[in-house]
Amino acid sequence: MKVSLVTLEDTQKPAISELFDKLSEKKEIAVSQGDEELANNCWREEEALKLNILYIEAFSKLKEHEYREAWQDLERCEINANFISENSVDSFLRKSRVSFIKKKGNYSGHAA
């Protein structure tokens, strides 16, 4: 299922919830069948989707002058992007925009 994540409204579409449900179900089946690779792939997809949503929400909070909340979200983006990066290949990181978010993620003064 292909979804578009550009605006805050995009993050709230039913297709996003459906995608999370499908990934969760697929991951559960993979775990029950001992398919570690598929389970890990589903986990990465879920985490990358959550990261993209959090990134969009952070910028929406900035627009609403909710600076502290936005900063906290951006810090969480940095942490999550690093964790996903440690457990993924470059092609996935590019496709899922994790590498983009990580590259922009020098929020706290640390090298990303």
N, C-alpha and C positions, 0 to 999 in steps of 0.2 A: 504494500500500500504506500503510495507516494503522497506525502503531505507537504504543504508549504508553510514554513515558519518564518515570517518576516515581521508581522505586527503582533501586538498584544492580543488582538482579536483572533488571529490565527491560532494562538495557544489555547484558546477557549472553545474551539470548534469540536463538535462531537467526533470527528475523525481522529483527533488526537487521543481521546479516551479509548476509542475503538482500537487504535494502534497499540496503546499500552496493554489493553486486555489481550490482544492477540499475541503480543510478545511474551506476556506473563504466562499465558496458556501454553505456548510453544516451549517456553523454558521449562515449565513443570513437566511436560511430556518428555523433553530431552533428559531431564534429571532422572525421571522414573525409568527411562530406558538406558541410562548410563552413558548417554551421548554428551560427554563433557564439552567437546568442541562446540556443538550446537548450543548447549546451555550457556557457555561463555559468550558466544556470538549474540545471543538474545540479551544477555546482561549488558554487553557493550552498547547494543542498540538502545536499550532502555536508558542507560546512563547518559548516552550522547543526546538523546531526546530531552531528558530532564535538564541537561546542561544548556541546551539551546533555549529552552523555555525560561530558565532562570536568567540567562543573559538578556533576553528580550524584556523580561520583567524588571530587571535592574535598570535598564534605560528608560522604561516607562516610569519608574519611581523617580528617576532624575528629573524627568519632565514635570512631575508633580511636586518637585522640590522636597522629596522624601530622601534627603541625602544620606542620612545614617543608614537607613534600610537598604538603599541602593549600594552603598559601600560594602555592607555586610554581604549582600548578594554577589557582588563582584569578587569579594574575597573567596566566597564559597565556589564561584566559577573557577577561580585560579586553582584551588585545591582539587576540585573535581576534574578539571581538564588535565592536571598533572597525573592524577590517579588513572584516568582512562588512558592517557598516553603511555603509561608504564605497562599497560596490559593490552596494547593494540598495535597493529601495523600501520605504517605511514599512509597507505591507500585508504584505510578506514578513517583515519584521522582527518584526511583531506575531504573525503566524501561527506562525512558527518559534521563538518565545520569545527571539530574539536581543535584542530591545529590553528585555525583562524582565531578562535576564542583564546587559545593558549598564547598565541603570538601577541594578541592585544592585551593579555592578562598581566602586564607588569604593574598591577594596581597598587601593591604594597611596597614597591621599591625593590622587590626581588627580581632577579633575572628569571625569565620564564623559560 
